[in-house]
Amino acid sequence: MRAFTYERARTPAEAAAAAAGEPGVRFIAGGTNLLDLMKLEIETPRRLIDLGDLKLDEIKATRDGGLRIGALARNTDLAADKRVRKDYPVLSRALLAGASGQLRNKATTAGNLLQRTRCPYFYDTNMPCNKRSPGAGCSAIGGFTRSHAVLGSSEACIATHPSDMAVAMRLLDAVVETVRPDGATRTIPIAEFHRLPGETPHIETALAPGELITAVTLPKPIGGRQAYHKVRDRASYAFALVSVATIIHEDGSGRVALGGVAHKPWRVEEAEAAMPRGAKATTEALLSGARTTAQNAFKLTLAERALGAAMAQPRG
Amino acid sequence: MVEQSDTGLSRRGLMAVGAASAAVASAPGATAAPAQDAPSLATVTLEVNGHKQTLHLDTRTTLLDALREHLKLTGTKKGCDHGQCGACTVIVEGRRINACLTLAVMHEGDAITTIEGLGTPERLHPLQAAFVRHDGYQCGYCTPGQICSAKAMLDEIKAGVPSHVTADLSDKPKLTEAELRERMSGNICRCGAYSNIVEAIAEVAGGLAQGDRT
């Protein structure tokens, strides 16, 4: 691990201003992904700003009947929150499907959104990677691609976003609240928060340098039967090969978002019109334009079957 | 008998040297270490097993290395050092976490319980006694992490925290075998003593509730 200086931020705006002023500054909250990457020298910050004192861990009702989740709310606390369990069960389910009890006790809401891909070539510093070194090339393309993206990938990157929580947030139309280095605040719809890789896979989100997430807001609950169906190589504590988040209403209409298939949670609102006609019709629209390899083409079949399972057996 | 390496250093000694050199080395391959790569030192006070401990350490020191290398509390084990195995599980402010994925300096004033704080050879914690009784290990390397994790896991169930296998999110979770196995999935046992670990934890919890295995 490279050496770094360490300080604790007193206000969100102060943290954002400090981070924008120089390169090599990183915020740290739960640290479960950042420290892992620092040990491998994939992340090499020279200055760490700890957000732990910012009191951004509250989960509060909003005036319009939604929920405002502080950026530092722990994954365990968010999953266990009574309002989330009752009104946004797909979010509880997605959180509980991710990581381990120990990691969920540290991992935060904002950190979960900002976690990096688990592409094995991104993690292997001996191999070229456009995320680590823009322009170096992508070792995954032509490599071992079983876990990689089948949608929205580019010639520069075929990595997936690993989060389960973000898939549920996308399904629920969450909004990310931030503070910028000049102290101004803004909101970013979750659909626009994560980027597709394009030619700049090292730029993963819509955040500007120094911009700090302060909260994620959920609109008022929309009901329906909600489920998160995650398919992985072992029964627990593994990343998704494919995951399917669903909300299904009594008339068969609903919403669906996929995880494990793209550089961001994958949702195509137009495809949701096909939901009353079943999983096959829906996934045909949802997976339109998929580009697969011999190793990851199974994800398309798996997505259809996982959606079928979720439609047949939603759990509240 | 301490295992000797070719250099005459014990494995334990080598690991200590490795940890110490990490504290003084700059970036690998750096020719002349620029000032900005110099280690940064900090002071932190932790409350470990009820005792206040003030440490002066490199900011890079994980909580795990602070416990093992600075405080010589070697009950907490370093397995993967990347949050994948759970051998380093300790209880911080009542919650189980991976000590390898957090920095010591992030825990100013925090109350930390390690396996040494749960029980002693003379006065075993009920979980320790149950692991012995049920043979909940072979090599024992994952055991301190398993026991710290199990202690906090049982508290999570009491607090009503749901899990991936909880059938109804509006219900208070019960300790079924499926729940126990899911909730302990962050602790890997390469000897495969899982069935005995389940029995040991279940005994301390007063038995398993009936439920589907999922």
Interface residues (C-beta under 8 A of the other chain):
Chain A: M1 R2 A3 F4 T5 Y6 I28 G31 T32 L35 D36 K39 E41 T44 R46 L48 D50 G52 T76 A79 A80 R85 K86 P89 S92 R93 L96 A97 A99 S100 G101 Q102 L103 N105 K106 A235 S236 Y237 R315 G316
Chain B: A22 S26 A27 P28 Q36 D37 A38 P39 S40 A42 D58 T59 R60 T62 D81 H82 G83 G86 T89 R95 R96 I97 N98 L101 T102 L103 V105 M106 S149 A152 M153 E156 A159 G160 V161 P162 S163 H164 T166 A167 D168 L169 S170 R181 E182 R183 M184 S185 G186 N187
